[in-house]
Amino acid sequence: MFEPGYTPLPLSRLSQAIRPPIIVDLMSRALANPDVLSLAAGFTDNEVLPRVMIRDIVAELTREGLPEEPLQYGQNRGREGLRALSCRALAGHPGEQASGLDPEKVFITNGSQQALYLAMQALCDPGDIVLVEEPSYFVCLELLKGLRLRPVGIPCDARGGILTEGLRERLRALDAAGERSRVKAIYLVSYFCNPSSHSLGAVAKAAVAGVLSEEGFCLPVIEDAAYRDLYFEAPHPAPSILSMEAFAAFPKLYLGTYTKPFATGLKVGFGYCTHPVWLEKMLCMKGHQDFGTSHFNQAIIERVLAQGFYAEHLAGVRAHYAAKATMLNEVLEKGGLQQSGWRWERPAGGLVIWLRGPAGMHLGMESDFCARCIAAGVLYVPGDLCFAEGVPKNCARLAFGSLPPDKLRVAAERFCAVAAEFSA
C-alpha cells in the first residue's frame, strides 16, 4: 500500500549512481555558521567582473536590425565567428601551430564542463577506465563516478608532475589484469592545474605520449586548459597537445573556457576535437541536450574577442589574482605552517593553492580538522576528494578567487589558527 501522494519511480541505473556534488555538501555545512568564509568555492571575484563592458555590448546586441539576431536560436555547433575567434585566441599562446587550427573542429559549450561530460558520454560505458593525474580536478572525478566510470590515478611527484615510469607501471598493471580494453581516455589538467597549480612542461607532456605509444595505448587525450589564460606574469611556454608532434597519432580534445577568465555567469566554453567521429557524436548528444549553447551569451563573448577587449580585461584580472595569491601565500607563511611540516608551491597562475599537511594528518571531510575549521568560520576542499582512491588524507585545496582581500586574509588566518591547534 503506497502512502498518499507517493508514486514510485523506475529510476535508471545512471540516476541511482549520481549523488549531489560534494561542494553542495560542503556549502550546506558552512551555512550552519553565518560567519563562515569559504576557501573552498572556486568562484571568481565579483570585483573584476566586466559589468560596464557587458552592459555596453548588450546595448549593441539588442538594437533592431542586426543581420544575425542574437536573441534567436543559433547553431548547435556554436556561432561561426566565435569558433574562428576561439582558434585565433588559442593560436596566440606560445608554441601553437596557428596554421593547423580549424574552426570546423571547434564546438561551443555551456562552459568547458559540458564538453568534458559529452566527451565521457561519447567514449565510455559503465565500468570503463579514465586515467587521471594525482591529484586531479575533483569535479571531474565526481563526474566520472556519476557516470559509473572508474578513474585510475597516474602517479605524480609532490609538485603534481607526472612520473612517466609510474604511468608505464600503471598501464602494464591494467594490461596484466585484463583491463586494457576498458581504458578509454586520459585526462590532463596541464595549465595551472586545479588543484595542484602545477603546469606540465613540453618535455613532460611529450614523455606521457611516448609511454602511451610504447605500451600500445593509443587513447583519446583530453587536455583541460580552463586556467591557461590566468597566468600571473608570463604564459606557460608549453604548447597544447594540438600542436605537439608527439600527440599526432592520438585522438585529441582540448577544452577552453571564457567562464573563469571573463565572466562565470555567461557559462561559455569550447572544445577543439581532432577526431571527426568523436566530434560528431558529442554534437549529437549536445543537440539532444540543449540544441546549442545560449546564442546571446555567445554573441557577447564574440564581440569581446572581436573588438579586442578580452586581452585588456585579462591584464587586469591577472594582476588582481596575482596580488591575492601573494597575500594568501604570505599569510600561510606568517601563520607558521612551514615550521609545522606543511608544504606548498607558490602558484604562477590559476585560483588555488595546494597544501600538503604533515604525514599522518587527516584533513578529510569527516575529520576533526575539517569540523574545527567550519566551527572557526573557514571552509576548504579536503584534498582526498582530488584523488581517485581518496588517499592521501593530508592535503587541502585553498581557493583565493572569490573572497575580497580583507576577508581572504581573515579566512587564511583562521585556517592557520586551526592548523596550529592540531600541530601543538
C-alpha positions in Angstrom: 0.0 0.0 0.0 1.5 3.3 -1.1 1.5 6.4 1.1 -0.9 9.1 -0.2 0.7 11.2 -2.9 3.6 8.8 -3.3 4.3 7.1 -6.6 7.5 5.0 -7.0 9.7 5.9 -10.0 11.6 3.3 -12.0 14.9 5.2 -11.8 17.7 4.4 -14.2 20.9 2.9 -13.1 22.6 6.2 -14.1 20.4 8.4 -11.9 20.7 5.9 -9.0 24.5 6.3 -9.2 24.5 10.1 -9.3 24.9 11.9 -5.9 24.8 15.6 -5.1 28.0 17.4 -5.9 30.5 17.3 -2.9 30.7 21.1 -2.9 27.0 21.3 -2.2 27.6 19.2 1.0 30.5 21.5 1.9 28.4 24.6 1.5 25.5 23.2 3.4 27.8 22.6 6.4 29.0 26.1 6.1 25.5 27.6 6.2 25.2 26.5 9.8 27.7 29.2 10.6 26.7 32.6 9.1 30.2 33.9 9.6 32.0 31.2 7.6 34.4 32.3 4.9 34.9 29.9 2.0 38.3 29.0 0.7 36.6 26.1 -1.0 34.4 27.5 -3.8 36.4 28.1 -7.0 34.4 31.2 -7.8 35.9 34.3 -9.4 36.0 37.7 -7.8 32.9 40.0 -8.3 35.3 42.9 -8.2 36.8 42.0 -11.6 33.6 41.2 -13.4 33.3 43.2 -16.7 30.0 44.9 -15.9 30.4 48.0 -17.9 31.8 46.2 -20.9 28.9 43.7 -20.9 26.4 46.5 -20.4 27.6 48.3 -23.5 27.8 45.2 -25.6 24.3 44.1 -24.6 23.0 47.5 -25.7 24.6 46.9 -29.1 23.2 43.4 -29.4 19.7 44.4 -28.6 19.4 47.0 -31.3 16.9 46.1 -34.0 18.0 45.1 -37.5 21.1 43.1 -36.7 21.8 40.7 -39.5 22.1 37.7 -37.1 19.5 38.1 -34.4 21.3 37.2 -31.1 18.1 36.7 -29.2 17.1 33.9 -31.7 18.2 30.3 -31.8 21.7 29.6 -33.0 23.6 26.7 -34.3 24.2 23.5 -32.3 27.9 23.7 -33.0 28.1 27.4 -32.0 28.5 30.7 -33.7 30.8 30.6 -36.6 32.5 33.8 -35.7 33.1 32.7 -32.1 34.6 29.5 -33.2 37.0 31.3 -35.5 38.0 33.8 -32.8 38.5 30.9 -30.3 41.0 29.4 -32.8 42.7 32.8 -33.0 42.9 33.1 -29.2 44.3 29.6 -28.9 46.9 30.4 -31.6 48.1 33.3 -29.6 49.6 31.0 -26.9 53.2 30.1 -27.0 54.2 27.3 -29.4 50.8 26.8 -31.0 50.7 26.0 -34.7 48.2 28.6 -35.9 48.0 27.3 -39.4 46.8 24.0 -38.3 43.8 25.2 -36.3 40.4 24.7 -37.9 37.2 26.4 -36.7 35.2 23.4 -38.0 36.8 21.3 -35.2 35.5 23.7 -32.6 32.2 23.5 -30.8 30.8 25.9 -28.2 29.5 24.6 -24.9 28.0 25.6 -21.6 31.4 26.1 -20.0 34.2 23.5 -20.7 32.5 21.3 -18.1 29.7 20.3 -20.6 32.3 19.4 -23.2 34.0 17.1 -20.7 30.7 15.4 -19.8 29.9 15.0 -23.5 33.3 13.5 -24.2 32.9 10.9 -21.5 29.4 10.0 -22.6 30.6 9.5 -26.2 33.7 7.4 -25.3 32.8 5.3 -22.2 30.4 2.7 -21.0 29.8 1.9 -17.3 32.8 0.2 -15.8 35.3 1.8 -18.2 38.5 3.4 -17.0 39.8 7.0 -17.4 43.4 7.8 -16.4 43.7 11.0 -14.3 46.6 12.8 -12.6 47.0 12.5 -8.8 45.7 14.9 -7.7 43.1 15.9 -10.3 40.1 18.2 -10.6 37.7 16.7 -8.1 34.6 17.8 -10.1 35.8 15.6 -12.9 36.3 12.7 -10.5 32.7 13.2 -9.4 31.5 13.3 -13.0 33.3 10.1 -13.8 31.9 8.3 -10.8 28.4 9.6 -11.5 28.6 8.1 -15.0 29.7 4.8 -13.3 33.2 5.1 -14.7 36.4 4.3 -12.9 39.1 7.0 -12.5 42.6 5.5 -12.2 45.3 7.7 -10.8 48.6 8.4 -12.7 51.5 8.6 -10.1 52.8 12.1 -9.7 55.5 13.7 -7.7 54.9 16.1 -4.7 54.5 19.1 -7.1 52.0 17.4 -9.3 54.4 16.4 -12.1 53.6 13.1 -13.8 56.0 10.3 -13.1 56.3 8.7 -16.5 57.7 5.4 -15.3 54.8 5.3 -12.8 52.4 5.7 -15.7 54.1 2.9 -17.5 53.8 0.6 -14.5 50.1 1.6 -14.1 49.4 0.7 -17.8 51.2 -2.6 -17.5 49.3 -3.4 -14.3 46.0 -2.7 -16.1 47.0 -4.8 -19.0 48.1 -7.7 -16.8 44.7 -7.5 -15.1 42.9 -7.9 -18.4 41.6 -4.4 -18.4 43.4 -2.9 -21.4 40.2 -2.7 -23.4 38.5 -0.9 -20.6 40.9 2.1 -20.6 39.1 4.7 -22.7 40.9 8.1 -22.2 43.5 10.1 -20.3 42.6 13.4 -18.7 45.2 16.1 -18.1 44.8 19.5 -16.4 48.1 20.8 -17.8 48.0 24.5 -17.2 48.0 25.7 -13.6 46.2 22.5 -12.6 43.2 22.6 -10.3 44.2 21.6 -7.6 48.0 21.4 -7.6 48.7 24.6 -9.6 51.3 22.6 -11.5 51.8 23.1 -15.3 53.1 20.3 -17.5 56.2 21.2 -19.4 56.6 20.3 -23.1 59.1 17.6 -22.3 57.0 16.0 -19.6 53.9 16.2 -21.9 55.8 14.5 -24.7 57.0 11.8 -22.3 53.4 10.9 -21.5 52.7 10.5 -25.2 55.8 8.4 -25.5 54.9 6.0 -22.8 51.3 5.6 -24.1 52.7 4.8 -27.6 55.3 2.4 -26.3 52.8 0.5 -24.3 50.3 0.4 -27.1 47.6 2.6 -25.6 46.6 5.0 -28.4 44.0 6.6 -26.2 41.8 9.7 -26.7 43.7 12.5 -24.8 41.7 15.3 -23.1 43.6 18.4 -22.2 41.7 20.7 -19.8 43.1 24.2 -20.2 40.5 26.1 -18.1 43.2 28.2 -16.3 45.6 28.7 -19.2 44.7 32.4 -19.5 45.0 33.1 -15.8 48.8 33.2 -15.6 50.3 35.9 -13.3 53.5 37.1 -15.1 54.0 35.0 -18.2 52.1 32.3 -20.1 53.2 28.8 -19.5 55.5 28.1 -22.5 54.4 24.5 -23.4 52.2 24.2 -26.4 48.9 22.3 -26.2 48.6 18.7 -27.3 47.0 20.1 -30.5 50.4 21.4 -31.6 52.8 18.7 -30.4 54.1 16.1 -32.8 54.3 13.6 -30.0 50.5 13.5 -29.9 49.9 13.5 -33.7 48.5 9.9 -33.7 46.2 10.4 -30.8 42.5 11.5 -30.9 42.6 14.8 -29.1 40.1 17.1 -27.3 41.3 20.5 -26.0 39.0 22.2 -23.5 39.0 26.0 -23.2 36.7 28.4 -21.5 35.6 32.0 -21.1 34.0 31.3 -17.8 36.8 31.6 -15.3 38.9 34.3 -17.1 36.0 36.5 -18.2 32.5 36.1 -16.6 31.4 32.9 -14.9 27.7 33.7 -15.2 27.8 33.6 -19.0 28.9 29.9 -19.0 30.6 29.8 -22.4 33.4 27.4 -23.1 34.6 25.4 -26.1 36.1 22.1 -27.2 38.5 21.5 -30.0 38.3 17.9 -31.2 40.7 16.4 -33.8 38.7 13.2 -34.4 35.7 13.7 -36.7 33.6 10.7 -35.4 34.2 11.7 -31.7 33.2 15.3 -32.6 30.1 14.2 -34.4 28.9 12.0 -31.5 29.5 14.8 -29.0 27.5 17.2 -31.2 24.6 14.7 -31.5 24.5 14.4 -27.7 24.7 18.2 -27.3 21.8 18.6 -29.8 19.7 16.3 -27.6 20.6 18.2 -24.5 20.2 21.9 -25.5 20.3 22.4 -29.2 23.1 24.8 -28.8 24.7 27.0 -26.0 22.9 30.3 -25.4 23.2 32.2 -28.6 23.0 35.6 -26.8 25.9 34.7 -24.4 28.0 33.5 -27.3 27.3 36.8 -29.1 28.6 38.7 -26.1 31.9 36.8 -26.0 32.3 37.1 -29.7 32.0 40.9 -29.5 34.5 41.0 -26.6 37.1 39.0 -28.7 36.4 40.7 -32.0 36.8 44.2 -30.5 40.0 43.4 -28.7 38.5 43.8 -25.2 39.5 40.4 -24.0 43.2 40.9 -23.7 42.7 44.2 -21.9 40.4 42.6 -19.4 42.8 39.7 -18.8 45.6 42.0 -18.0 43.6 43.5 -15.1 42.4 40.1 -13.9 45.9 38.6 -13.9 47.2 41.4 -11.7 44.3 41.1 -9.4 44.6 37.4 -8.8 48.4 37.6 -8.6 48.1 40.0 -5.7 45.6 37.8 -3.9 47.8 34.7 -4.4 50.7 36.6 -2.9 48.6 37.7 0.1 47.4 34.1 0.8 50.9 32.8 0.4 52.2 35.4 2.9 49.5 34.7 5.5 50.2 31.0 5.3 54.0 31.6 5.8 53.4 34.0 8.7 50.9 31.5 10.2 53.8 29.1 10.8 52.6 26.3 8.6 56.0 25.6 7.2 57.5 25.2 10.6 54.8 22.7 11.4 55.6 20.5 8.4 53.1 21.9 5.9 54.3 22.2 2.3 53.1 24.0 -0.8 54.2 25.6 -4.1 53.6 29.3 -4.7 51.3 29.3 -7.8 52.3 31.1 -11.0 48.7 31.2 -12.1 45.2 29.9 -11.5 43.0 30.4 -8.5 44.1 27.9 -5.9 47.0 26.9 -3.5 47.5 23.2 -2.8 48.7 22.3 0.7 50.2 19.1 1.9 50.0 18.7 5.7 52.3 16.7 7.8 52.3 12.9 7.2 49.5 11.2 9.1 47.4 14.4 9.5 43.7 13.8 8.5 42.1 16.7 6.7 39.1 14.8 5.1 35.6 15.9 5.2 34.7 13.8 8.2 37.9 14.7 10.1 38.1 16.6 13.3 40.3 19.2 11.5 37.6 19.9 8.9 34.9 20.2 11.7 37.1 22.5 13.7 37.7 24.7 10.6 34.0 25.1 10.0 33.4 25.9 13.6 36.2 28.5 13.4 34.5 30.0 10.3 36.6 28.8 7.4 35.9 26.2 4.7 38.3 24.4 2.4 38.3 21.5 -0.1 39.6 18.3 1.6 42.4 17.1 -0.7 41.4 13.4 -0.6 38.5 14.4 -2.9 41.1 15.1 -5.6 42.5 11.5 -5.6 40.9 8.6 -7.5 41.2 6.3 -4.4 40.6 9.0 -1.8 44.1 9.0 -0.4 46.2 10.5 1.0 44.2 12.4 3.6 46.7 15.1 4.5 46.0 17.6 1.6 43.8 20.6 1.3 42.9 23.0 -1.6 42.5 26.7 -0.7 40.9 28.9 -3.4 41.6 32.6 -3.3 39.4 33.7 -6.2 36.1 34.8 -4.7 36.8 36.4 -1.3 37.7 40.1 -1.2 41.3 40.7 0.1 40.2 41.6 3.7 38.1 38.5 4.1 40.7 36.4 2.3 43.2 37.4 4.9 40.9 36.6 7.8 39.9 33.2 6.3 43.6 32.2 5.9 44.4 33.3 9.4 41.5 31.2 10.7 42.9 28.2 8.8 46.4 28.8 10.2 45.0 29.0 13.7 43.3 25.6 13.4 46.4 24.1 11.9 48.4 25.4 14.8 45.9 23.7 17.2 46.4 20.4 15.5 50.2 20.8 15.4 50.6 21.6 19.1 
